[in-house]
Amino acid sequence: MKSEGFRQPFIAQGLYMTSPDLAQTIQEVRDKALEELQGLASEEELESWRILYLGRRGRLTSVLRSLGSLSQEERRVVGAQANQVKALLEESLAQAEGQVKESRIAGLAQEEQIDVTRPGRSVALGRFHPLTQILREICDAFVAMGFQIVEGPEVEWDHYNFELLNIPRDHPARDMWNTLWIDYRDEKGEQPMLLRTHTSPMQARTMERMKPPVRVIVPGKCYRYEATDATHEWHFYQVEGLAVDDGITFADLKGTLYEFARRIFGADRRVRFRCDYFPFVEPGVDMSIDCFACKGQGCRICQETGWIEILGAGMVHPKVLEGVGYDPSVYTGFAFGLGPERIAMLKYGIEDIRLFYSNDLRFLRQF
């Protein structure tokens, strides 16, 4: 901020001013300061003005330092005048700051005014992940048929993950599961702890705690050491089902899974069972539904077969029942396991399992 049109005191240069000259300079400082103050409209400009006129090296301060060149009587008169000017400038500055602040607040209020007639802003809502949605659908379908939901540990013992499921240490069926072992060894130097490869360990854990009748489903995460591609992930969800009671037959298994397929994929679904092998069931089957894309005529989705496999199942192996203290001559049961990712891929036409874990909102917002 530049200011011209009045004389500066010359004390700094060793020249002394008379009382009339000093009084005139004070008047000129006052007039020029008030004139410039009228044109200021921001807090930054006001602060610059304060430093220029009222700061330690400001123009009025320099004039006050010149009072030492006057006599005592002159200092009394001119000093009183200088103090009045200083008080006037400080009061004028305070008023200007108040006006600037009010203008700024008024401007903000104008910008932030609420038009009560305008529609309200829509609130961004979250939604369940597609896997959470399909897990809930699967669980609801079985709960409606009398099953209860239980959960188990993801870090599991070899004893439950394999041994109690009729898969001893030297059994070749262990090659079916690419196991992730925990870096822990027991007193024998063996690694008995792992990341569970399926939710089937809860079959044994549940039967150890409960007496028949048993009807449970077990949703949860599983882990396997395998390559990731469009149809495989190293971590995935699985839903295990188990029913044990006196007199359960294969017909109960077929009826339960058929009803499940109708609830998830539609009332017009057809179901096919074929023999398959799983160590903890005997006999074992895989269950397929007719292709909903081609209605069983054959297409790319069903690989021209007209059928899509959705889960594996079977009657609980007698050795599994014996392992948990059940008498296989009295009790029978069935078990099944399915992958929610595969069910979701079939239901929604998703071609790559990796999309579920990519955290891409463009994908997730479709469900």
LINBEL-V321621 format. One record per residue. N is the residue number from 1. PHI is phi in whole degrees, 0 to 359 (none if undefined). PSI is psi in whole degrees, 0 to 359 (none if undefined). D_FIRST is the distance of its C-alpha to the first C-alpha in whole Angstrom. Layout:
{{N PHI PSI D_FIRST} {N PHI PSI D_FIRST}}
This chain:
{{1 none 121 0} {2 257 146 4} {3 217 127 7} {4 235 168 10} {5 107 4 14} {6 217 160 15} {7 275 141 17} {8 270 146 16} {9 294 152 19} {10 247 21 21} {11 300 322 23} {12 297 337 22} {13 260 6 23} {14 86 10 26} {15 256 137 26} {16 257 141 27} {17 255 154 26} {18 275 168 28} {19 300 313 28} {20 298 320 28} {21 297 317 25} {22 292 320 23} {23 297 320 24} {24 294 320 22} {25 297 319 19} {26 299 318 19} {27 297 319 19} {28 295 320 17} {29 299 315 14} {30 300 311 16} {31 297 315 16} {32 294 320 12} {33 295 315 11} {34 294 324 14} {35 296 315 13} {36 291 327 9} {37 297 330 11} {38 296 332 13} {39 264 7 12} {40 267 137 11} {41 227 11 14} {42 220 160 13} {43 294 327 14} {44 293 318 11} {45 295 320 8} {46 296 321 10} {47 293 321 11} {48 296 320 7} {49 297 317 7} {50 299 315 11} {51 296 321 10} {52 293 323 8} {53 252 327 11} {54 243 2 14} {55 288 176 14} {56 302 326 16} {57 245 25 14} {58 288 171 12} {59 292 317 12} {60 291 323 15} {61 298 320 17} {62 296 323 17} {63 294 318 19} {64 296 327 21} {65 292 342 22} {66 281 352 23} {67 297 338 26} {68 296 343 28} {69 275 354 29} {70 262 165 30} {71 285 171 34} {72 298 317 35} {73 294 318 35} {74 296 320 32} {75 299 322 30} {76 296 316 32} {77 288 307 31} {78 293 324 27} {79 297 320 26} {80 298 318 28} {81 298 317 25} {82 296 319 22} {83 294 323 23} {84 296 318 24} {85 295 318 20} {86 298 316 19} {87 297 320 21} {88 296 316 20} {89 294 321 16} {90 294 319 18} {91 294 318 20} {92 296 322 18} {93 296 318 16} {94 297 319 19} {95 295 319 20} {96 295 320 17} {97 296 320 17} {98 297 319 21} {99 294 319 20} {100 297 318 18} {101 296 317 21} {102 298 320 24} {103 295 320 22} {104 294 316 22} {105 296 320 26} {106 296 322 27} {107 295 317 26} {108 296 318 28} {109 298 322 31} {110 296 319 31} {111 292 326 31} {112 261 11 33} {113 299 141 36} {114 260 124 39} {115 268 104 42} {116 292 349 45} {117 273 347 47} {118 281 149 46} {119 297 146 48} {120 292 155 47} {121 288 134 46} {122 290 139 49} {123 271 130 49} {124 290 121 50} {125 253 140 53} {126 280 175 55} {127 210 164 58} {128 287 144 61} {129 301 146 61} {130 304 327 64} {131 290 323 66} {132 297 320 66} {133 298 314 67} {134 288 327 70} {135 298 318 71} {136 294 321 71} {137 297 316 73} {138 296 312 76} {139 297 319 76} {140 298 322 76} {141 297 317 79} {142 281 326 81} {143 299 323 80} {144 295 340 81} {145 261 11 85} {146 100 6 85} {147 274 152 83} {148 246 155 81} {149 264 130 77} {150 229 157 77} {151 231 160 75} {152 220 177 76} {153 288 144 74} {154 276 333 72} {155 266 115 73} {156 237 162 77} {157 271 147 80} {158 305 326 82} {159 303 318 85} {160 271 324 84} {161 289 329 82} {162 231 305 85} {163 302 309 88} {164 284 356 89} {165 255 25 88} {166 64 34 91} {167 233 79 89} {168 294 172 91} {169 302 323 89} {170 263 13 91} {171 281 130 91} {172 297 342 90} {173 295 342 88} {174 296 338 86} {175 293 344 85} {176 291 336 83} {177 246 117 81} {178 276 94 78} {179 277 141 77} {180 261 107 74} {181 271 144 76} {182 278 142 74} {183 285 72 74} {184 214 134 76} {185 234 140 80} {186 275 189 82} {187 295 341 85} {188 270 359 87} {189 81 12 84} {190 263 159 84} {191 257 96 81} {192 268 2 81} {193 243 142 78} {194 206 168 76} {195 275 124 74} {196 303 138 76} {197 271 347 77} {198 200 170 78} {199 270 4 78} {200 298 333 82} {201 307 333 82} {202 289 346 81} {203 301 306 85} {204 293 317 86} {205 298 320 84} {206 292 315 84} {207 291 333 88} {208 294 327 88} {209 268 337 87} {210 239 149 88} {211 261 150 92} {212 302 149 93} {213 279 145 92} {214 237 129 89} {215 215 100 86} {216 225 154 83} {217 236 147 80} {218 233 96 78} {219 276 143 74} {220 176 175 72} {221 269 143 71} {222 230 162 73} {223 220 135 72} {224 216 144 74} {225 274 88 73} {226 211 163 73} {227 292 149 71} {228 264 130 69} {229 213 196 69} {230 296 338 69} {231 239 2 72} {232 226 140 72} {233 228 152 69} {234 282 343 70} {235 227 141 69} {236 198 169 70} {237 263 155 71} {238 213 148 75} {239 240 116 77} {240 263 142 80} {241 233 145 83} {242 212 133 86} {243 223 125 89} {244 226 132 92} {245 193 179 95} {246 281 116 99} {247 91 14 100} {248 289 135 96} {249 237 176 97} {250 295 333 96} {251 296 326 96} {252 295 319 94} {253 299 311 91} {254 297 317 92} {255 296 320 91} {256 294 312 88} {257 288 329 86} {258 295 317 87} {259 295 322 86} {260 300 314 83} {261 298 321 82} {262 295 320 83} {263 291 325 80} {264 273 316 78} {265 253 358 79} {266 118 154 80} {267 289 343 84} {268 265 15 85} {269 288 141 85} {270 256 150 88} {271 235 143 89} {272 229 136 90} {273 247 135 91} {274 227 151 93} {275 297 141 94} {276 209 171 91} {277 243 128 91} {278 220 134 89} {279 299 333 91} {280 260 7 90} {281 227 153 92} {282 202 112 95} {283 282 162 96} {284 248 150 92} {285 219 159 91} {286 248 147 88} {287 247 133 87} {288 235 155 86} {289 243 155 85} {290 294 143 85} {291 298 122 82} {292 281 348 80} {293 277 317 79} {294 248 3 82} {295 58 37 85} {296 85 5 87} {297 276 341 87} {298 104 123 85} {299 205 184 82} {300 296 323 79} {301 296 316 78} {302 265 9 82} {303 57 41 82} {304 65 15 85} {305 264 338 87} {306 85 356 86} {307 229 149 86} {308 233 121 82} {309 286 134 83} {310 237 340 81} {311 194 166 82} {312 245 150 85} {313 202 181 88} {314 163 177 91} {315 276 135 93} {316 303 130 92} {317 296 138 95} {318 305 326 97} {319 294 328 96} {320 292 320 93} {321 294 318 94} {322 296 323 97} {323 297 335 94} {324 253 10 92} {325 90 12 95} {326 271 146 96} {327 271 110 100} {328 293 347 100} {329 279 346 103} {330 253 316 102} {331 251 144 98} {332 227 167 97} {333 192 172 93} {334 230 156 91} {335 221 155 87} {336 208 158 85} {337 216 136 81} {338 219 156 79} {339 257 116 75} {340 302 326 73} {341 300 315 71} {342 294 320 74} {343 298 316 75} {344 295 320 71} {345 297 319 71} {346 290 317 74} {347 291 321 73} {348 255 2 70} {349 71 36 71} {350 271 132 68} {351 258 350 69} {352 225 118 68} {353 294 336 68} {354 293 341 65} {355 297 331 62} {356 295 333 63} {357 246 13 61} {358 274 349 58} {359 57 32 56} {360 270 112 55} {361 295 334 54} {362 296 327 55} {363 281 312 59} {364 294 328 58} {365 289 354 57} {366 279 353 60} {367 239 none 62}}
